[in-house]
Amino acid sequence: MTHPASIPHDPLDAAVLPAGVRSRFIDGVNGLRLHILEAGWQNAADKPCLLLLHGFPELAFSWRKVMPALADAGYHVVAPDQRGYGRTTGWDPDYDGPLTPFRPLNLLRDILGLLAALGRRHVDAVIGHDFGSPIAATCALVRPDVFRALAMMSSPFPGPPKTPFETPEAKADVHADLAALSRPRKHYQWYYATRPANADMTQCPQGLHAFLRAYYHHKSADWPANRPFRLAGWTAEALAQMPTYYIMDLHETMAETVAKEMPSAAEIAANTWLPESDLAVYAGEYGRTGFQGGLQWYRCNTTGAFLAEQEVFSGRTIDVPATFIAGAQDWGIYQFPGAIETMASDAVCPDWRGTHLVEGAGHWVQQEQPAAVIAALKAFLNGL
């Protein structure tokens, strides 16, 4: 049986996109038929280019609110559905399929292939959100000649992993410690690496649309308990202070976790940053593909199987201008203790151009507060 994620699709319906944003495909990109959204494509060869990389569980569609404004500022703006997501095809959706295509350096290869297909030798900036943030950082770390500036959003990047020769000390098994708490817990990234995670979400009792509504709500500034603070360290006791969408109850699925925070009908009707029509785009895409493509990224990370090839960059700094933008109500900025401070240091980003925490935004900052994100990105770009 052919998985729906492998079947070529039509472009995204123009009716769901803002004016000035179009959907199209590029074939033959590192084995993919890559779906992209773009703005400012007219006379693109005469314009500087910006590349926007989404996270989980998102899509190129996540950038819809900022793309027109960046195009109006004179840029050719390109946002792909990355490997494992949306209308991009050519990836293996099987849990038991190879993980190697989803490792960070191959995701970088996807991006280099996209730029080659667009006739671009470089981009003025690569901008990544959530899991797209460390991938954008990897782009700038490995190929600063191609990626001339870096904006990370919502997920700090503390530098490439160190070799075991540099960090010989043993680390406590935080997962065993989490499970041993009086209220047993587990880390969401390790849950996402489990076989049942995809079916837990795609086949959840409340339905996929309601699951995504609760998930996006729970991690947004609309959820009043999102009041993040710095954690003391990578210990079970410290991590357990985070909300359950990060440190889950041990025996619950993610669908069960967020169902407890499902917004009311009135709250949904009042939501202007993610109306039902926009949420339906996400639900439609994930209803077709499932989540396994994105979950493979987490598996690459949690298994540690591909750390060795990333360790060759240990000690290398990101030397292009760099900045960070996130919601002030986003726990993601503190989920790995010390990462946000390390990222802004000379040891990682010596040409640091500022950390911007946007009030009134949680994790989905470019969707919740697009005007503030546009202003921060324009200021960063104008200063290059």
C-alpha positions as CSV (number, residue, x, y, z in Angstrom):
1,M,0.0,0.0,0.0
2,T,1.3,3.4,-0.9
3,H,1.5,5.8,2.0
4,P,-0.3,9.1,1.3
5,A,2.9,11.0,2.2
6,S,4.5,9.5,-0.9
7,I,1.8,10.5,-3.4
8,P,2.5,13.7,-5.4
9,H,0.0,16.5,-4.6
10,D,-1.3,19.7,-6.1
11,P,0.0,23.0,-4.8
12,L,-1.7,24.4,-1.6
13,D,-5.0,26.1,-2.4
14,A,-4.3,29.8,-3.0
15,A,-7.5,30.6,-1.0
16,V,-5.7,29.6,2.3
17,L,-2.6,31.8,1.6
18,P,-2.2,35.5,2.0
19,A,-2.0,37.7,-1.2
20,G,1.5,37.6,-2.5
21,V,2.3,34.1,-1.3
22,R,2.3,31.2,-3.8
23,S,2.7,27.4,-3.5
24,R,4.8,25.3,-5.9
25,F,7.1,22.3,-6.2
26,I,10.7,21.7,-7.0
27,D,11.7,18.2,-8.2
28,G,15.0,16.4,-7.7
29,V,16.1,18.0,-4.5
30,N,18.2,15.3,-2.6
31,G,15.7,12.7,-3.5
32,L,12.7,14.9,-2.7
33,R,9.9,16.6,-4.6
34,L,10.0,19.7,-2.4
35,H,7.0,21.8,-1.7
36,I,7.7,25.5,-1.1
37,L,5.9,28.7,-0.3
38,E,7.4,31.8,-1.6
39,A,6.8,35.6,-1.7
40,G,8.6,38.3,-3.7
41,W,9.4,35.8,-6.5
42,Q,8.9,38.5,-9.2
43,N,12.4,39.4,-10.5
44,A,13.8,37.1,-7.8
45,A,17.3,37.0,-9.3
46,D,17.6,40.8,-8.6
47,K,16.7,40.4,-4.9
48,P,18.4,39.1,-1.8
49,C,16.9,35.8,-0.5
50,L,15.6,34.8,2.9
51,L,15.1,31.1,3.8
52,L,12.5,30.2,6.5
53,L,12.6,26.8,8.2
54,H,9.6,25.6,10.2
55,G,9.5,23.3,13.2
56,F,7.1,20.7,14.7
57,P,4.2,20.2,14.3
58,E,4.3,22.9,11.7
59,L,4.7,23.5,8.0
60,A,5.9,26.2,5.6
61,F,2.4,27.5,6.2
62,S,3.6,28.6,9.6
63,W,5.4,31.5,8.0
64,R,2.3,32.8,6.1
65,K,2.0,35.9,8.3
66,V,5.5,37.2,8.0
67,M,6.3,36.4,4.3
68,P,4.4,39.2,2.6
69,A,6.0,41.9,4.8
70,L,9.5,40.5,4.2
71,A,8.8,40.4,0.5
72,D,7.6,44.0,0.7
73,A,10.9,44.9,2.2
74,G,12.6,43.7,-1.0
75,Y,13.4,40.1,-0.4
76,H,12.7,36.9,-2.2
77,V,11.3,34.8,0.7
78,V,11.3,31.0,0.5
79,A,9.8,28.6,3.0
80,P,9.9,24.8,2.3
81,D,7.9,22.0,3.8
82,Q,11.0,20.2,5.1
83,R,11.7,16.5,4.8
84,G,9.0,14.5,6.5
85,Y,6.4,17.3,6.3
86,G,3.4,18.5,4.3
87,R,3.4,18.3,0.6
88,T,7.0,17.4,0.2
89,T,7.4,13.8,-1.0
90,G,10.2,11.3,-1.4
91,W,10.7,10.5,2.3
92,D,10.0,7.2,4.0
93,P,7.1,7.4,6.5
94,D,7.8,4.1,8.1
95,Y,8.9,4.0,11.8
96,D,11.2,1.1,10.8
97,G,12.6,2.9,7.8
98,P,16.2,4.4,7.9
99,L,16.8,7.4,10.1
100,T,19.8,8.5,8.2
101,P,17.9,10.8,5.8
102,F,16.5,12.7,8.7
103,R,19.8,13.4,10.4
104,P,20.8,17.1,10.7
105,L,23.5,17.1,8.1
106,N,21.2,15.6,5.5
107,L,18.5,18.1,6.3
108,L,21.3,20.7,5.5
109,R,21.9,18.9,2.2
110,D,18.2,19.2,1.4
111,I,18.5,23.0,1.9
112,L,21.6,23.3,-0.2
113,G,19.8,21.3,-2.9
114,L,16.9,23.7,-2.8
115,L,19.1,26.7,-3.1
116,A,20.9,25.2,-6.1
117,A,17.5,24.6,-7.7
118,L,16.6,28.2,-7.2
119,G,19.9,29.3,-8.7
120,R,21.1,30.7,-5.4
121,R,24.7,30.5,-4.3
122,H,23.9,32.1,-0.9
123,V,21.0,33.6,1.1
124,D,21.2,36.8,3.1
125,A,19.7,35.0,6.1
126,V,18.4,31.7,7.2
127,I,15.6,31.9,9.8
128,G,14.5,28.9,11.8
129,H,11.7,28.3,14.3
130,D,11.4,25.4,16.8
131,F,13.2,22.4,15.4
132,G,14.0,24.5,12.4
133,S,16.1,26.7,14.7
134,P,18.9,24.2,15.3
135,I,18.8,23.2,11.6
136,A,19.2,26.9,10.6
137,A,22.1,27.2,13.2
138,T,23.7,24.1,11.6
139,C,23.4,25.7,8.2
140,A,25.3,28.8,9.4
141,L,27.8,26.8,11.4
142,V,28.8,24.5,8.6
143,R,28.4,26.8,5.6
144,P,28.8,30.4,6.6
145,D,29.6,31.2,2.9
146,V,26.1,30.2,1.9
147,F,24.1,31.3,4.9
148,R,25.3,34.9,5.5
149,A,23.2,35.6,8.7
150,L,21.1,33.6,11.2
151,A,17.9,34.2,13.1
152,M,16.9,31.5,15.5
153,M,13.4,31.5,17.0
154,S,11.9,29.7,20.1
155,S,14.7,27.0,20.4
156,P,18.1,28.2,21.5
157,F,21.2,26.5,19.9
158,P,24.1,26.1,22.4
159,G,26.6,25.1,19.8
160,P,27.6,21.7,18.3
161,P,28.0,18.7,20.6
162,K,31.3,18.3,22.2
163,T,33.4,15.3,21.7
164,P,33.5,12.7,24.5
165,F,37.2,13.5,24.8
166,E,36.2,17.0,26.0
167,T,33.3,15.9,28.2
168,P,34.4,12.7,29.9
169,E,32.3,13.2,33.0
170,A,29.3,10.8,33.3
171,K,25.8,12.3,33.3
172,A,23.0,11.1,35.5
173,D,20.1,9.2,33.8
174,V,17.5,12.0,34.1
175,H,14.9,9.8,32.5
176,A,15.1,7.2,35.2
177,D,15.0,10.0,37.7
178,L,11.9,11.5,36.1
179,A,10.2,8.1,36.2
180,A,11.1,7.7,39.8
181,L,9.5,11.0,41.0
182,S,6.5,10.8,43.3
183,R,4.5,12.0,40.3
184,P,6.2,9.9,37.6
185,R,7.1,11.8,34.5
186,K,8.8,11.5,31.1
187,H,10.4,14.0,28.6
188,Y,8.3,14.7,25.6
189,Q,11.2,14.4,23.1
190,W,11.9,10.8,24.3
191,Y,8.2,10.1,24.1
192,Y,8.2,11.4,20.5
193,A,10.9,8.8,19.7
194,T,8.6,5.9,20.7
195,R,6.8,3.7,18.2
196,P,3.2,4.5,19.5
197,A,3.6,8.3,19.4
198,N,2.4,8.8,15.8
199,A,-0.7,6.7,16.3
200,D,-1.4,8.3,19.7
201,M,-1.8,11.6,17.9
202,T,-3.2,10.7,14.5
203,Q,-5.8,8.3,16.0
204,C,-6.6,10.1,19.2
205,P,-10.1,9.9,20.6
206,Q,-10.8,13.6,20.3
207,G,-9.8,13.7,16.6
208,L,-6.8,15.3,15.0
209,H,-8.3,18.8,14.6
210,A,-9.2,19.0,18.3
211,F,-5.8,17.5,19.3
212,L,-3.9,20.2,17.3
213,R,-6.2,22.9,18.7
214,A,-5.4,21.9,22.3
215,Y,-1.7,21.4,21.5
216,Y,-1.2,24.9,20.0
217,H,-3.3,26.4,22.8
218,H,-1.4,24.7,25.5
219,K,2.0,26.1,24.2
220,S,0.7,29.6,23.4
221,A,0.4,32.8,25.5
222,D,-3.4,32.1,25.6
223,W,-2.7,29.4,28.2
224,P,-2.4,31.5,31.4
225,A,0.0,29.1,33.2
226,N,2.7,29.7,30.7
227,R,5.0,31.9,32.9
228,P,8.5,30.4,32.2
229,F,11.6,30.9,34.3
230,R,15.1,29.7,34.3
231,L,15.6,26.2,35.6
232,A,18.4,25.3,38.1
233,G,19.8,22.5,36.0
234,W,19.2,19.3,34.0
235,T,17.7,17.3,36.9
236,A,14.4,15.6,37.2
237,E,13.3,17.9,40.0
238,A,14.1,21.0,37.9
239,L,12.6,19.7,34.7
240,A,9.4,18.7,36.4
241,Q,8.6,22.3,37.0
242,M,7.8,22.7,33.3
243,P,4.3,22.2,31.9
244,T,3.2,18.7,31.0
245,Y,3.6,19.3,27.2
246,Y,7.4,19.2,28.0
247,I,7.6,16.9,31.0
248,M,4.6,14.6,30.5
249,D,3.0,12.3,33.1
250,L,4.7,8.9,32.6
251,H,1.7,6.9,31.5
252,E,-0.1,9.5,29.3
253,T,0.0,10.2,25.6
254,M,0.5,13.7,24.2
255,A,-3.1,13.6,23.1
256,E,-4.3,12.9,26.6
257,T,-1.9,15.5,28.0
258,V,-3.2,18.4,26.0
259,A,-6.9,17.3,26.0
260,K,-7.0,18.5,29.7
261,E,-6.3,22.1,28.4
262,M,-8.7,22.1,25.5
263,P,-9.9,25.7,25.1
264,S,-13.6,26.4,25.3
265,A,-15.8,27.1,22.2
266,A,-15.7,30.8,23.2
267,E,-11.9,30.8,23.5
268,I,-11.6,29.2,20.1
269,A,-14.0,31.7,18.5
270,A,-12.0,34.5,20.0
271,N,-8.6,33.2,18.7
272,T,-7.4,35.6,16.0
273,W,-3.9,34.2,15.6
274,L,-5.1,30.7,14.6
275,P,-8.7,30.7,13.4
276,E,-10.4,27.5,12.6
277,S,-9.8,27.9,8.9
278,D,-6.0,28.1,9.4
279,L,-6.0,25.2,11.9
280,A,-7.9,23.2,9.2
281,V,-4.8,23.5,6.9
282,Y,-2.6,21.9,9.6
283,A,-5.2,19.2,10.4
284,G,-5.6,18.4,6.7
285,E,-1.9,18.0,6.0
286,Y,-1.2,15.9,9.1
287,G,-4.3,13.9,8.6
288,R,-2.8,12.8,5.3
289,T,0.8,12.4,6.2
290,G,0.7,11.6,9.9
291,F,3.5,12.9,12.2
292,Q,6.1,10.2,11.8
293,G,8.2,12.3,9.3
294,G,8.7,15.0,11.9
295,L,9.1,12.4,14.7
296,Q,12.0,10.9,12.9
297,W,13.9,14.2,13.6
298,Y,13.4,13.6,17.3
299,R,14.5,10.1,17.0
300,C,17.8,11.2,15.4
301,N,18.3,13.5,18.3
302,T,17.4,11.2,21.2
303,T,19.2,8.1,20.0
304,G,22.5,10.0,19.8
305,A,23.2,7.9,16.7
306,F,24.4,10.9,14.6
307,L,26.2,12.9,17.3
308,A,29.6,11.6,16.1
309,E,29.4,13.4,12.8
310,Q,28.2,16.6,14.4
311,E,31.0,16.4,17.0
312,V,33.6,17.1,14.2
313,F,32.3,20.7,14.5
314,S,33.0,20.9,18.2
315,G,34.5,24.2,19.1
316,R,33.6,25.8,15.9
317,T,31.7,29.1,16.3
318,I,28.8,30.6,14.2
319,D,30.7,33.6,12.8
320,V,27.8,35.2,10.8
321,P,25.6,37.8,12.5
322,A,23.1,36.0,14.7
323,T,20.0,36.8,16.7
324,F,17.2,35.1,18.7
325,I,13.5,35.8,18.8
326,A,11.0,34.1,21.0
327,G,7.8,34.6,22.9
328,A,8.2,35.8,26.5
329,Q,5.6,33.2,27.5
330,D,7.5,30.4,25.8
331,W,8.9,27.6,28.0
332,G,11.0,26.5,25.0
333,I,13.6,29.1,25.7
334,Y,14.5,27.5,29.0
335,Q,13.8,23.8,28.4
336,F,17.5,23.0,28.2
337,P,19.0,24.9,31.1
338,G,21.8,27.3,30.2
339,A,21.2,27.0,26.4
340,I,20.0,30.5,25.8
341,E,22.9,32.1,27.7
342,T,25.5,29.8,26.0
343,M,24.0,30.6,22.5
344,A,24.6,34.3,23.0
345,S,28.2,33.9,24.2
346,D,31.4,34.4,22.2
347,A,31.9,30.6,22.5
348,V,29.0,30.0,20.1
349,C,27.9,33.2,18.4
350,P,30.6,35.9,18.6
351,D,28.7,38.3,16.3
352,W,25.6,38.4,18.5
353,R,22.9,40.9,17.5
354,G,20.5,40.6,20.4
355,T,17.9,38.4,22.1
356,H,14.3,39.5,21.7
357,L,11.5,38.1,23.9
358,V,8.1,39.1,22.6
359,E,5.3,39.8,25.1
360,G,2.0,38.2,24.3
361,A,3.5,35.3,22.5
362,G,4.2,31.7,23.6
363,H,5.9,29.1,21.5
364,W,4.3,30.0,18.1
365,V,5.8,33.5,18.1
366,Q,5.6,34.3,14.4
367,Q,1.9,33.3,14.3
368,E,0.9,34.8,17.7
369,Q,2.6,38.1,17.3
370,P,3.7,38.5,13.6
371,A,4.0,42.3,13.7
372,A,6.6,42.1,16.5
373,V,8.5,39.3,14.7
374,I,8.5,41.3,11.4
375,A,9.8,44.4,13.2
376,A,12.6,42.4,14.9
377,L,13.6,40.6,11.7
378,K,13.6,43.8,9.7
379,A,15.8,45.6,12.3
380,F,18.2,42.6,12.3
381,L,18.3,42.5,8.5
382,N,18.8,46.3,8.2
383,G,21.7,46.1,10.5
384,L,23.7,43.5,8.5
